[in-house]
């Protein structure tokens, strides 16, 4: 039989646990939705089920909301979740999503909490950040609170191939990727027309062995001037220098046309054909100064047969590259990606 228990907060609210799992945060003055699953029972403070329901009642007269996302990485320890929930309760925060992961090998704990407040109760982002500092210090947290209404600013880099750029632009137009594209940059002018068709600034940064470092300095200035939060290498075929890679650490995503960590280099599909592989893939990862070795964010794979030649593998691969890159960008702009050593945690 599953065990249920309650933890009361000083505010008069309580948290419901079942079989050791954190299930429901319940302020006594209102009903809050479950975290991670829909409960079929509404619980009285003594643990007695009052009624059963499959849907929560809705109030169409609710005022507009302000939405935020709280991200935390900290040492594994007791009391972190209770402190976060109590903080949100004090500030009238309604939890929309709450995901956690405990890395038992590295003793690191990760939290992503999306919440909102109604306009009449809303505090400013700076106020929330200031008032969370004490909890952050208490639990030695690396944390950030984001205003969800503020779209991440994204700079896209390309070379000659347009499939990833076209896919990102389509998803952006359809609002599948809620981001502000600050510019498209390239070492060629071949895709300038795509940027201009979408009303986006285009930066031409031609690369030669003699101008590489100078152009990378221009790239970094462009990132700063456009206040870009993320740089997306959408089949940008120049290897960034170690110095530039370090400056963009944690905010530059590359799409590699291979299922890493195998088949590196310029022609991975030809290598895959020569080896007679049965699965090919694409990998989206953060860039580091170690080529194609950055923390992996997203991977897509597809089974292939003996009948697939190099050109057919390329065709299949292009589709996978678009999927993997779009998913990685979406995870980043939704604040779901946490770097944990040389790997990522997605919440």
Phi and psi in degrees as GROMACS dihedral restraints (atoms count N, CA, C in turn):
[ dihedral_restraints ]
;  ai    aj    ak    al  type     phi  dphi    fc
    3     4     5     6     1   -70.6    20    10
    4     5     6     7     1   138.7    20    10
    6     7     8     9     1   -96.7    20    10
    7     8     9    10     1   140.9    20    10
    9    10    11    12     1  -121.0    20    10
   10    11    12    13     1   145.4    20    10
   12    13    14    15     1  -146.3    20    10
   13    14    15    16     1   160.2    20    10
   15    16    17    18     1  -122.5    20    10
   16    17    18    19     1   143.6    20    10
   18    19    20    21     1  -121.2    20    10
   19    20    21    22     1   119.3    20    10
   21    22    23    24     1   -85.9    20    10
   22    23    24    25     1   144.4    20    10
   24    25    26    27     1  -106.5    20    10
   25    26    27    28     1   157.6    20    10
   27    28    29    30     1   -63.2    20    10
   28    29    30    31     1   -21.1    20    10
   30    31    32    33     1   -75.3    20    10
   31    32    33    34     1    -5.3    20    10
   33    34    35    36     1    94.2    20    10
   34    35    36    37     1     5.1    20    10
   36    37    38    39     1   -97.4    20    10
   37    38    39    40     1   172.6    20    10
   39    40    41    42     1  -146.7    20    10
   40    41    42    43     1   161.5    20    10
   42    43    44    45     1  -116.0    20    10
   43    44    45    46     1   134.2    20    10
   45    46    47    48     1   -97.1    20    10
   46    47    48    49     1   130.0    20    10
   48    49    50    51     1  -115.9    20    10
   49    50    51    52     1   142.8    20    10
   51    52    53    54     1  -133.8    20    10
   52    53    54    55     1   124.5    20    10
   54    55    56    57     1    51.7    20    10
   55    56    57    58     1    38.8    20    10
   57    58    59    60     1    81.0    20    10
   58    59    60    61     1    -1.5    20    10
   60    61    62    63     1   -98.6    20    10
   61    62    63    64     1   140.4    20    10
   63    64    65    66     1   -79.2    20    10
   64    65    66    67     1   112.5    20    10
   66    67    68    69     1  -108.4    20    10
   67    68    69    70     1   -45.1    20    10
   69    70    71    72     1  -148.1    20    10
   70    71    72    73     1   132.5    20    10
   72    73    74    75     1  -103.2    20    10
   73    74    75    76     1   126.5    20    10
   75    76    77    78     1  -134.1    20    10
   76    77    78    79     1    91.0    20    10
   78    79    80    81     1   -66.8    20    10
   79    80    81    82     1   140.8    20    10
   81    82    83    84     1   -69.7    20    10
   82    83    84    85     1   -19.5    20    10
   84    85    86    87     1   -89.3    20    10
   85    86    87    88     1    -4.5    20    10
   87    88    89    90     1  -159.7    20    10
   88    89    90    91     1   163.0    20    10
   90    91    92    93     1   -97.4    20    10
   91    92    93    94     1   127.2    20    10
   93    94    95    96     1  -106.9    20    10
   94    95    96    97     1   148.1    20    10
   96    97    98    99     1   -71.8    20    10
   97    98    99   100     1   159.2    20    10
   99   100   101   102     1   -66.8    20    10
  100   101   102   103     1   160.4    20    10
  102   103   104   105     1  -102.9    20    10
  103   104   105   106     1   112.7    20    10
  105   106   107   108     1    90.8    20    10
  106   107   108   109     1   -18.0    20    10
  108   109   110   111     1  -159.8    20    10
  109   110   111   112     1   161.7    20    10
  111   112   113   114     1   -96.1    20    10
  112   113   114   115     1   114.4    20    10
  114   115   116   117     1   -73.6    20    10
  115   116   117   118     1   152.0    20    10
  117   118   119   120     1  -105.2    20    10
  118   119   120   121     1     8.6    20    10
  120   121   122   123     1  -136.7    20    10
  121   122   123   124     1   140.2    20    10
  123   124   125   126     1  -100.7    20    10
  124   125   126   127     1   128.1    20    10
  126   127   128   129     1  -103.8    20    10
  127   128   129   130     1   136.2    20    10
  129   130   131   132     1   -76.0    20    10
  130   131   132   133     1   152.3    20    10
  132   133   134   135     1   -52.0    20    10
  133   134   135   136     1   -25.8    20    10
  135   136   137   138     1   -85.9    20    10
  136   137   138   139     1     1.7    20    10
  138   139   140   141     1    90.1    20    10
  139   140   141   142     1     8.6    20    10
  141   142   143   144     1   -90.2    20    10
  142   143   144   145     1   125.7    20    10
  144   145   146   147     1   -66.0    20    10
  145   146   147   148     1   130.1    20    10
  147   148   149   150     1   -91.6    20    10
  148   149   150   151     1   -43.6    20    10
  150   151   152   153     1  -159.9    20    10
  151   152   153   154     1   166.3    20    10
  153   154   155   156     1  -112.3    20    10
  154   155   156   157     1   143.8    20    10
  156   157   158   159     1  -157.2    20    10
  157   158   159   160     1   150.8    20    10
  159   160   161   162     1  -103.9    20    10
  160   161   162   163     1   -13.2    20    10
  162   163   164   165     1  -133.8    20    10
  163   164   165   166     1   153.0    20    10
  165   166   167   168     1   -89.0    20    10
  166   167   168   169     1   141.8    20    10
  168   169   170   171     1   -63.8    20    10
  169   170   171   172     1   145.4    20    10
  171   172   173   174     1  -113.5    20    10
  172   173   174   175     1   148.4    20    10
  174   175   176   177     1  -120.3    20    10
  175   176   177   178     1   104.9    20    10
  177   178   179   180     1   -71.1    20    10
  178   179   180   181     1    -7.7    20    10
  180   181   182   183     1   -92.8    20    10
  181   182   183   184     1     4.4    20    10
  183   184   185   186     1   -61.2    20    10
  184   185   186   187     1   140.3    20    10
  186   187   188   189     1   -73.2    20    10
  187   188   189   190     1   167.6    20    10
  189   190   191   192     1   -60.3    20    10
  190   191   192   193     1   157.5    20    10
  192   193   194   195     1  -114.6    20    10
  193   194   195   196     1   159.5    20    10
  195   196   197   198     1  -112.6    20    10
  196   197   198   199     1   127.9    20    10
  198   199   200   201     1  -109.7    20    10
  199   200   201   202     1   142.3    20    10
  201   202   203   204     1  -136.8    20    10
  202   203   204   205     1   164.4    20    10
  204   205   206   207     1  -133.7    20    10
  205   206   207   208     1   125.5    20    10
  207   208   209   210     1  -106.8    20    10
  208   209   210   211     1   120.6    20    10
  210   211   212   213     1  -113.8    20    10
  211   212   213   214     1   135.8    20    10
  213   214   215   216     1  -138.0    20    10
  214   215   216   217     1   137.8    20    10
  216   217   218   219     1  -133.3    20    10
  217   218   219   220     1   129.0    20    10
  219   220   221   222     1  -159.6    20    10
  220   221   222   223     1   169.5    20    10
  222   223   224   225     1   -62.5    20    10
  223   224   225   226     1   146.1    20    10
  225   226   227   228     1   -67.4    20    10
  226   227   228   229     1   126.7    20    10
  228   229   230   231     1  -165.4    20    10
  229   230   231   232     1   161.7    20    10
  231   232   233   234     1   -78.0    20    10
  232   233   234   235     1   149.8    20    10
  234   235   236   237     1    96.6    20    10
  235   236   237   238     1    -7.1    20    10
  237   238   239   240     1   -66.8    20    10
  238   239   240   241     1   -48.2    20    10
  240   241   242   243     1   -63.8    20    10
  241   242   243   244     1   -43.3    20    10
  243   244   245   246     1   -60.3    20    10
  244   245   246   247     1   -39.8    20    10
  246   247   248   249     1   -66.3    20    10
  247   248   249   250     1   -40.6    20    10
  249   250   251   252     1   -65.5    20    10
  250   251   252   253     1   -46.1    20    10
  252   253   254   255     1   -64.9    20    10
  253   254   255   256     1   -39.9    20    10
  255   256   257   258     1   -63.9    20    10
  256   257   258   259     1   -38.8    20    10
  258   259   260   261     1   -60.6    20    10
  259   260   261   262     1   -46.0    20    10
  261   262   263   264     1   -64.9    20    10
  262   263   264   265     1   -37.1    20    10
  264   265   266   267     1   -63.1    20    10
  265   266   267   268     1   -42.8    20    10
  267   268   269   270     1   -61.7    20    10
  268   269   270   271     1   -30.6    20    10
  270   271   272   273     1  -104.3    20    10
  271   272   273   274     1    18.5    20    10
  273   274   275   276     1    58.3    20    10
  274   275   276   277     1    39.7    20    10
  276   277   278   279     1   -87.9    20    10
  277   278   279   280     1   134.8    20    10
  279   280   281   282     1  -104.7    20    10
  280   281   282   283     1   120.3    20    10
  282   283   284   285     1   -79.5    20    10
  283   284   285   286     1   121.2    20    10
  285   286   287   288     1   -94.2    20    10
  286   287   288   289     1   -39.3    20    10
  288   289   290   291     1  -142.0    20    10
  289   290   291   292     1   145.1    20    10
  291   292   293   294     1  -148.1    20    10
  292   293   294   295     1   105.5    20    10
  294   295   296   297     1  -119.0    20    10
  295   296   297   298     1   139.9    20    10
  297   298   299   300     1  -133.9    20    10
  298   299   300   301     1   155.3    20    10
  300   301   302   303     1  -146.6    20    10
  301   302   303   304     1   131.3    20    10
  303   304   305   306     1  -110.4    20    10
  304   305   306   307     1   112.5    20    10
  306   307   308   309     1   -83.6    20    10
  307   308   309   310     1    99.5    20    10
  309   310   311   312     1   -70.7    20    10
  310   311   312   313     1   -21.0    20    10
  312   313   314   315     1   -79.2    20    10
  313   314   315   316     1   -36.4    20    10
  315   316   317   318     1  -105.3    20    10
  316   317   318   319     1    -0.6    20    10
  318   319   320   321     1    54.5    20    10
  319   320   321   322     1    47.3    20    10
  321   322   323   324     1  -120.9    20    10
  322   323   324   325     1   140.7    20    10
  324   325   326   327     1  -119.6    20    10
  325   326   327   328     1   133.8    20    10
  327   328   329   330     1  -124.3    20    10
  328   329   330   331     1   139.6    20    10
  330   331   332   333     1  -134.8    20    10
  331   332   333   334     1   134.7    20    10
  333   334   335   336     1  -126.0    20    10
  334   335   336   337     1   119.1    20    10
  336   337   338   339     1  -127.1    20    10
  337   338   339   340     1   114.1    20    10
  339   340   341   342     1   -95.7    20    10
  340   341   342   343     1   129.2    20    10
  342   343   344   345     1  -145.6    20    10
  343   344   345   346     1   164.6    20    10
  345   346   347   348     1  -139.7    20    10
  346   347   348   349     1   160.6    20    10
  348   349   350   351     1  -128.5    20    10
  349   350   351   352     1   150.5    20    10
  351   352   353   354     1   -74.3    20    10
  352   353   354   355     1   158.7    20    10
  354   355   356   357     1   -58.7    20    10
  355   356   357   358     1   -40.7    20    10
  357   358   359   360     1   -69.2    20    10
  358   359   360   361     1   -23.1    20    10
  360   361   362   363     1   -98.7    20    10
  361   362   363   364     1    -9.5    20    10
  363   364   365   366     1   -65.9    20    10
  364   365   366   367     1   135.2    20    10
  366   367   368   369     1  -100.0    20    10
  367   368   369   370     1   159.6    20    10
  369   370   371   372     1   -71.9    20    10
  370   371   372   373     1   159.5    20    10
  372   373   374   375     1   -57.7    20    10
  373   374   375   376     1   -43.4    20    10
  375   376   377   378     1   -63.8    20    10
  376   377   378   379     1   -35.2    20    10
  378   379   380   381     1   -67.3    20    10
  379   380   381   382     1   -45.2    20    10
  381   382   383   384     1   -59.4    20    10
  382   383   384   385     1   -43.7    20    10
  384   385   386   387     1   -63.5    20    10
  385   386   387   388     1   -42.2    20    10
  387   388   389   390     1   -65.1    20    10
  388   389   390   391     1   -41.6    20    10
  390   391   392   393     1   -79.1    20    10
  391   392   393   394     1   -14.8    20    10
  393   394   395   396     1   -86.1    20    10
  394   395   396   397     1   -10.2    20    10
  396   397   398   399     1   -58.6    20    10
  397   398   399   400     1   -38.9    20    10
  399   400   401   402     1   -62.2    20    10
  400   401   402   403     1   -43.1    20    10
  402   403   404   405     1   -64.8    20    10
  403   404   405   406     1   -40.5    20    10
  405   406   407   408     1   -59.0    20    10
  406   407   408   409     1   -43.2    20    10
  408   409   410   411     1   -68.7    20    10
  409   410   411   412     1   -40.1    20    10
  411   412   413   414     1   -59.5    20    10
  412   413   414   415     1   -38.9    20    10
  414   415   416   417     1  -108.2    20    10
  415   416   417   418     1    13.3    20    10
  417   418   419   420     1    53.9    20    10
  418   419   420   421     1    50.7    20    10
  420   421   422   423     1   -91.1    20    10
  421   422   423   424     1   143.6    20    10
  423   424   425   426     1   -96.7    20    10
  424   425   426   427     1   117.6    20    10
  426   427   428   429     1  -144.4    20    10
  427   428   429   430     1   161.5    20    10
  429   430   431   432     1  -155.6    20    10
  430   431   432   433     1   142.2    20    10
  432   433   434   435     1  -113.1    20    10
  433   434   435   436     1   127.2    20    10
  435   436   437   438     1  -112.0    20    10
  436   437   438   439     1   144.9    20    10
  438   439   440   441     1   -85.7    20    10
  439   440   441   442     1   114.2    20    10
  441   442   443   444     1   -64.5    20    10
  442   443   444   445     1   -25.2    20    10
  444   445   446   447     1   -71.7    20    10
  445   446   447   448     1   -15.6    20    10
  447   448   449   450     1   -88.8    20    10
  448   449   450   451     1   110.1    20    10
  450   451   452   453     1   -74.6    20    10
  451   452   453   454     1   136.7    20    10
  453   454   455   456     1   -60.0    20    10
  454   455   456   457     1   145.3    20    10
  456   457   458   459     1   -97.8    20    10
  457   458   459   460     1   127.0    20    10
  459   460   461   462     1  -126.2    20    10
  460   461   462   463     1   128.8    20    10
  462   463   464   465     1  -104.1    20    10
  463   464   465   466     1   127.3    20    10
  465   466   467   468     1  -106.7    20    10
  466   467   468   469     1   133.0    20    10
  468   469   470   471     1  -115.5    20    10
  469   470   471   472     1   136.6    20    10
  471   472   473   474     1  -139.7    20    10
  472   473   474   475     1   169.7    20    10
  474   475   476   477     1  -122.0    20    10
  475   476   477   478     1  -100.4    20    10
  477   478   479   480     1  -107.2    20    10
  478   479   480   481     1   -31.6    20    10
  480   481   482   483     1   -82.0    20    10
  481   482   483   484     1   137.7    20    10
  483   484   485   486     1  -110.7    20    10
  484   485   486   487     1    -2.2    20    10
  486   487   488   489     1   -65.4    20    10
  487   488   489   490     1   -42.1    20    10
  489   490   491   492     1   -69.2    20    10
  490   491   492   493     1   -40.4    20    10
  492   493   494   495     1   -62.7    20    10
  493   494   495   496     1   -46.5    20    10
  495   496   497   498     1   -58.4    20    10
  496   497   498   499     1   -42.2    20    10
  498   499   500   501     1   -65.6    20    10
  499   500   501   502     1   -43.8    20    10
  501   502   503   504     1   -63.5    20    10
  502   503   504   505     1   -42.0    20    10
  504   505   506   507     1   -65.3    20    10
  505   506   507   508     1   -38.8    20    10
  507   508   509   510     1   -63.6    20    10
  508   509   510   511     1   -48.2    20    10
  510   511   512   513     1   -64.8    20    10
  511   512   513   514     1   -32.8    20    10
  513   514   515   516     1   -66.2    20    10
  514   515   516   517     1   -45.0    20    10
  516   517   518   519     1   -62.5    20    10
  517   518   519   520     1   -36.8    20    10
  519   520   521   522     1   -81.4    20    10
  520   521   522   523     1     1.3    20    10
  522   523   524   525     1    62.9    20    10
  523   524   525   526     1    22.9    20    10
  525   526   527   528     1   -73.2    20    10
  526   527   528   529     1   -26.4    20    10
  528   529   530   531     1  -120.3    20    10
  529   530   531   532     1    89.9    20    10
  531   532   533   534     1   -73.7    20    10
  532   533   534   535     1    87.6    20    10
  534   535   536   537     1  -141.9    20    10
  535   536   537   538     1   162.0    20    10
  537   538   539   540     1  -104.3    20    10
  538   539   540   541     1   114.3    20    10
  540   541   542   543     1   -81.6    20    10
  541   542   543   544     1   118.1    20    10
  543   544   545   546     1   -82.6    20    10
  544   545   546   547     1   -32.3    20    10
  546   547   548   549     1  -175.3    20    10
  547   548   549   550     1   163.4    20    10
  549   550   551   552     1  -114.9    20    10
  550   551   552   553     1   126.9    20    10
  552   553   554   555     1  -118.7    20    10
  553   554   555   556     1   145.1    20    10
  555   556   557   558     1  -153.8    20    10
  556   557   558   559     1   154.2    20    10
  558   559   560   561     1   -86.6    20    10
  559   560   561   562     1     1.3    20    10
  561   562   563   564     1  -133.2    20    10
  562   563   564   565     1   168.9    20    10
  564   565   566   567     1  -105.0    20    10
  565   566   567   568     1     5.8    20    10
  567   568   569   570     1   -58.9    20    10
  568   569   570   571     1   -34.5    20    10
  570   571   572   573     1  -106.2    20    10
  571   572   573   574     1    14.7    20    10
  573   574   575   576     1   -59.6    20    10
  574   575   576   577     1   -36.2    20    10
  576   577   578   579     1   -62.9    20    10
  577   578   579   580     1   -32.7    20    10
  579   580   581   582     1   -65.4    20    10
  580   581   582   583     1   -42.5    20    10
  582   583   584   585     1   -62.7    20    10
  583   584   585   586     1   -45.3    20    10
  585   586   587   588     1   -67.1    20    10
  586   587   588   589     1   -36.5    20    10
  588   589   590   591     1   -60.5    20    10
  589   590   591   592     1   -28.4    20    10
  591   592   593   594     1   -99.7    20    10
  592   593   594   595     1     9.7    20    10
  594   595   596   597     1    69.1    20    10
  595   596   597   598     1    28.9    20    10
  597   598   599   600     1  -106.3    20    10
  598   599   600   601     1   142.9    20    10
  600   601   602   603     1   -62.5    20    10
  601   602   603   604     1   145.6    20    10
  603   604   605   606     1  -123.0    20    10
  604   605   606   607     1   131.2    20    10
  606   607   608   609     1  -116.7    20    10
  607   608   609   610     1   121.3    20    10
  609   610   611   612     1   -96.2    20    10
  610   611   612   613     1   117.8    20    10
  612   613   614   615     1  -123.9    20    10
  613   614   615   616     1    77.2    20    10
  615   616   617   618     1   -63.9    20    10
  616   617   618   619     1   137.9    20    10
  618   619   620   621     1  -114.4    20    10
  619   620   621   622     1   129.2    20    10
  621   622   623   624     1  -131.8    20    10
  622   623   624   625     1   163.8    20    10
  624   625   626   627     1   -54.5    20    10
  625   626   627   628     1   -32.4    20    10
  627   628   629   630     1   -78.5    20    10
  628   629   630   631     1   -28.7    20    10
  630   631   632   633     1  -105.2    20    10
  631   632   633   634     1     1.7    20    10
  633   634   635   636     1   -55.8    20    10
  634   635   636   637     1   -52.1    20    10
  636   637   638   639     1   -65.7    20    10
  637   638   639   640     1   -38.7    20    10
  639   640   641   642     1   -62.6    20    10
  640   641   642   643     1   -42.1    20    10
  642   643   644   645     1   -71.0    20    10
  643   644   645   646     1   -32.2    20    10
  645   646   647   648     1   -68.6    20    10
  646   647   648   649     1   -33.7    20    10
  648   649   650   651     1   -64.0    20    10
  649   650   651   652     1   -38.9    20    10
  651   652   653   654     1   -64.8    20    10
  652   653   654   655     1   -38.6    20    10
  654   655   656   657     1   -60.9    20    10
  655   656   657   658     1   -46.4    20    10
  657   658   659   660     1   -63.8    20    10
  658   659   660   661     1   -37.5    20    10
  660   661   662   663     1   -64.8    20    10
  661   662   663   664     1   -38.5    20    10
  663   664   665   666     1   -63.3    20    10
  664   665   666   667     1   -41.1    20    10
  666   667   668   669     1   -60.3    20    10
  667   668   669   670     1   -44.1    20    10
  669   670   671   672     1   -68.7    20    10
  670   671   672   673     1   -44.8    20    10
  672   673   674   675     1   -66.1    20    10
  673   674   675   676     1   -34.1    20    10
  675   676   677   678     1   -88.4    20    10
  676   677   678   679     1    -1.9    20    10
  678   679   680   681     1    52.7    20    10
  679   680   681   682     1    44.6    20    10
  681   682   683   684     1   -76.4    20    10
  682   683   684   685     1   131.2    20    10
  684   685   686   687     1   -83.7    20    10
  685   686   687   688     1   -25.6    20    10
  687   688   689   690     1  -142.2    20    10
  688   689   690   691     1   139.6    20    10
  690   691   692   693     1  -113.2    20    10
  691   692   693   694     1   125.7    20    10
  693   694   695   696     1  -110.8    20    10
  694   695   696   697     1   118.4    20    10
  696   697   698   699     1   -90.7    20    10
  697   698   699   700     1    91.6    20    10
  699   700   701   702     1   -90.6    20    10
  700   701   702   703     1    72.5    20    10
  702   703   704   705     1    66.7    20    10
  703   704   705   706     1    42.8    20    10
  705   706   707   708     1   -80.1    20    10
  706   707   708   709     1   118.6    20    10
  708   709   710   711     1   -99.3    20    10
  709   710   711   712     1    23.2    20    10
  711   712   713   714     1  -107.3    20    10
  712   713   714   715     1   137.6    20    10
  714   715   716   717     1   -82.2    20    10
  715   716   717   718     1   121.3    20    10
  717   718   719   720     1   -72.1    20    10
  718   719   720   721     1   146.5    20    10
  720   721   722   723     1   -67.0    20    10
  721   722   723   724     1   157.0    20    10
  723   724   725   726     1   -55.6    20    10
  724   725   726   727     1   -38.1    20    10
  726   727   728   729     1   -65.3    20    10
  727   728   729   730     1   -44.2    20    10
  729   730   731   732     1   -67.3    20    10
  730   731   732   733     1   -39.9    20    10
  732   733   734   735     1   -60.3    20    10
  733   734   735   736     1   -40.7    20    10
  735   736   737   738     1   -66.2    20    10
  736   737   738   739     1   -38.5    20    10
  738   739   740   741     1   -68.7    20    10
  739   740   741   742     1   -25.6    20    10
  741   742   743   744     1  -101.1    20    10
  742   743   744   745     1    11.8    20    10
  744   745   746   747     1   -57.1    20    10
  745   746   747   748     1   131.8    20    10
  747   748   749   750     1    80.8    20    10
  748   749   750   751     1    -1.8    20    10
  750   751   752   753     1  -141.5    20    10
  751   752   753   754     1    26.4    20    10
  753   754   755   756     1  -138.7    20    10
  754   755   756   757     1   122.9    20    10
  756   757   758   759     1  -111.8    20    10
  757   758   759   760     1   131.9    20    10
  759   760   761   762     1  -113.3    20    10
  760   761   762   763     1   146.1    20    10
  762   763   764   765     1  -105.0    20    10
  763   764   765   766     1   121.0    20    10
  765   766   767   768     1  -105.2    20    10
  766   767   768   769     1   130.1    20    10
  768   769   770   771     1   -81.7    20    10
  769   770   771   772     1    59.0    20    10
  771   772   773   774     1  -168.4    20    10
  772   773   774   775     1   159.2    20    10
  774   775   776   777     1   -88.3    20    10
  775   776   777   778     1    90.4    20    10
  777   778   779   780     1   -61.9    20    10
  778   779   780   781     1   151.5    20    10
  780   781   782   783     1   -95.9    20    10
  781   782   783   784     1    35.0    20    10
  783   784   785   786     1  -113.5    20    10
  784   785   786   787     1   161.3    20    10
  786   787   788   789     1    55.2    20    10
  787   788   789   790     1    68.7    20    10
  789   790   791   792     1   -85.7    20    10
  790   791   792   793     1   173.3    20    10
  792   793   794   795     1    99.1    20    10
  793   794   795   796     1  -168.9    20    10
  795   796   797   798     1   -81.0    20    10
  796   797   798   799     1   -25.8    20    10
  798   799   800   801     1  -127.8    20    10
  799   800   801   802     1    64.1    20    10
  801   802   803   804     1   -67.2    20    10
  802   803   804   805     1   -32.3    20    10
  804   805   806   807     1   -69.5    20    10
  805   806   807   808     1   -34.0    20    10
  807   808   809   810     1   -67.7    20    10
  808   809   810   811     1   -38.8    20    10
  810   811   812   813     1   -63.3    20    10
  811   812   813   814     1   -41.0    20    10
  813   814   815   816     1   -63.7    20    10
  814   815   816   817     1   -40.2    20    10
  816   817   818   819     1   -64.1    20    10
  817   818   819   820     1   -44.0    20    10
  819   820   821   822     1   -62.3    20    10
  820   821   822   823     1   -31.1    20    10
  822   823   824   825     1   -89.3    20    10
  823   824   825   826     1    -6.8    20    10
  825   826   827   828     1    65.7    20    10
  826   827   828   829     1    41.8    20    10
  828   829   830   831     1   -68.0    20    10
  829   830   831   832     1   156.9    20    10
  831   832   833   834     1  -104.8    20    10
  832   833   834   835     1   -10.8    20    10
  834   835   836   837     1  -138.1    20    10
  835   836   837   838     1   134.0    20    10
  837   838   839   840     1  -120.4    20    10
  838   839   840   841     1   166.0    20    10
  840   841   842   843     1  -160.6    20    10
  841   842   843   844     1  -179.8    20    10
  843   844   845   846     1  -136.6    20    10
  844   845   846   847     1   147.8    20    10
  846   847   848   849     1  -131.1    20    10
  847   848   849   850     1   126.5    20    10
  849   850   851   852     1  -102.3    20    10
  850   851   852   853     1   127.9    20    10
  852   853   854   855     1  -146.4    20    10
  853   854   855   856     1   158.9    20    10
  855   856   857   858     1   -70.0    20    10
  856   857   858   859     1   144.0    20    10
  858   859   860   861     1   -80.6    20    10
  859   860   861   862     1   147.6    20    10
  861   862   863   864     1  -137.4    20    10
  862   863   864   865     1   176.8    20    10
  864   865   866   867     1   -75.4    20    10
  865   866   867   868     1    -2.9    20    10
  867   868   869   870     1  -103.0    20    10
  868   869   870   871     1   109.8    20    10
  870   871   872   873     1   -53.1    20    10
  871   872   873   874     1   124.7    20    10
  873   874   875   876     1    58.9    20    10
  874   875   876   877     1    25.6    20    10
  876   877   878   879     1  -117.5    20    10
  877   878   879   880     1    10.1    20    10
  879   880   881   882     1   -72.3    20    10
  880   881   882   883     1   164.8    20    10
  882   883   884   885     1   -54.5    20    10
  883   884   885   886     1   128.6    20    10
  885   886   887   888     1   -80.2    20    10
  886   887   888   889     1   130.6    20    10
  888   889   890   891     1  -100.9    20    10
  889   890   891   892     1   -44.6    20    10
  891   892   893   894     1  -149.4    20    10
  892   893   894   895     1   143.1    20    10
  894   895   896   897     1  -137.6    20    10
  895   896   897   898     1   143.0    20    10
  897   898   899   900     1  -128.0    20    10
  898   899   900   901     1   136.1    20    10
  900   901   902   903     1  -127.9    20    10
  901   902   903   904     1   158.9    20    10
  903   904   905   906     1  -147.1    20    10
  904   905   906   907     1   135.9    20    10
  906   907   908   909     1   -75.3    20    10
  907   908   909   910     1   141.1    20    10
  909   910   911   912     1  -129.2    20    10
  910   911   912   913     1   165.7    20    10
  912   913   914   915     1  -120.8    20    10
  913   914   915   916     1   178.3    20    10
  915   916   917   918     1   -63.1    20    10
  916   917   918   919     1   -22.1    20    10
  918   919   920   921     1   -77.4    20    10
  919   920   921   922     1   -13.5    20    10
  921   922   923   924     1   -77.9    20    10
  922   923   924   925     1   115.8    20    10
  924   925   926   927     1   -87.2    20    10
  925   926   927   928     1   177.7    20    10
  927   928   929   930     1   -55.5    20    10
  928   929   930   931     1   -40.7    20    10
  930   931   932   933     1   -66.5    20    10
  931   932   933   934     1   -39.0    20    10
  933   934   935   936     1   -68.5    20    10
  934   935   936   937     1   -36.8    20    10
  936   937   938   939     1   -63.0    20    10
  937   938   939   940     1   -38.5    20    10
  939   940   941   942     1   -61.6    20    10
  940   941   942   943     1   -41.7    20    10
  942   943   944   945     1   -63.6    20    10
  943   944   945   946     1   -47.1    20    10
  945   946   947   948     1   -62.8    20    10
  946   947   948   949     1   -40.6    20    10
  948   949   950   951     1   -63.8    20    10
  949   950   951   952     1   -38.2    20    10
  951   952   953   954     1   -59.6    20    10
  952   953   954   955     1   -41.7    20    10
  954   955   956   957     1   -64.7    20    10
  955   956   957   958     1   -41.6    20    10
  957   958   959   960     1   -66.7    20    10
  958   959   960   961     1   -37.2    20    10
  960   961   962   963     1   -60.9    20    10
  961   962   963   964     1   -43.6    20    10
  963   964   965   966     1   -61.4    20    10
  964   965   966   967     1   -44.6    20    10
  966   967   968   969     1   -63.6    20    10
  967   968   969   970     1   -49.1    20    10
  969   970   971   972     1   -63.4    20    10
  970   971   972   973     1   -43.1    20    10
  972   973   974   975     1   -66.9    20    10
  973   974   975   976     1   -43.9    20    10
  975   976   977   978     1   -62.0    20    10
  976   977   978   979     1   -41.3    20    10
  978   979   980   981     1   -65.2    20    10
  979   980   981   982     1   -40.6    20    10
  981   982   983   984     1   -65.0    20    10
  982   983   984   985     1   -44.0    20    10
  984   985   986   987     1   -63.3    20    10
  985   986   987   988     1   -42.5    20    10
  987   988   989   990     1   -61.6    20    10
  988   989   990   991     1   -43.5    20    10
  990   991   992   993     1   -61.5    20    10
  991   992   993   994     1   -39.7    20    10
  993   994   995   996     1   -66.3    20    10
  994   995   996   997     1   -48.4    20    10
  996   997   998   999     1   -72.6    20    10
  997   998   999  1000     1   -18.6    20    10
  999  1000  1001  1002     1   -90.6    20    10
 1000  1001  1002  1003     1     8.5    20    10
 1002  1003  1004  1005     1    60.6    20    10
 1003  1004  1005  1006     1    41.3    20    10
 1005  1006  1007  1008     1  -102.9    20    10
 1006  1007  1008  1009     1    -4.3    20    10
 1008  1009  1010  1011     1  -103.6    20    10
 1009  1010  1011  1012     1   124.9    20    10
 1011  1012  1013  1014     1  -120.0    20    10
 1012  1013  1014  1015     1   131.1    20    10
 1014  1015  1016  1017     1   -87.5    20    10
 1015  1016  1017  1018     1   128.6    20    10
 1017  1018  1019  1020     1  -131.3    20    10
 1018  1019  1020  1021     1    87.9    20    10
 1020  1021  1022  1023     1    70.3    20    10
 1021  1022  1023  1024     1  -125.7    20    10
 1023  1024  1025  1026     1  -102.9    20    10
 1024  1025  1026  1027     1    26.1    20    10
 1026  1027  1028  1029     1  -137.3    20    10
 1027  1028  1029  1030     1   170.4    20    10
 1029  1030  1031  1032     1  -118.1    20    10
 1030  1031  1032  1033     1   154.1    20    10
 1032  1033  1034  1035     1  -112.8    20    10
 1033  1034  1035  1036     1   127.3    20    10
 1035  1036  1037  1038     1  -108.9    20    10
 1036  1037  1038  1039     1   122.6    20    10
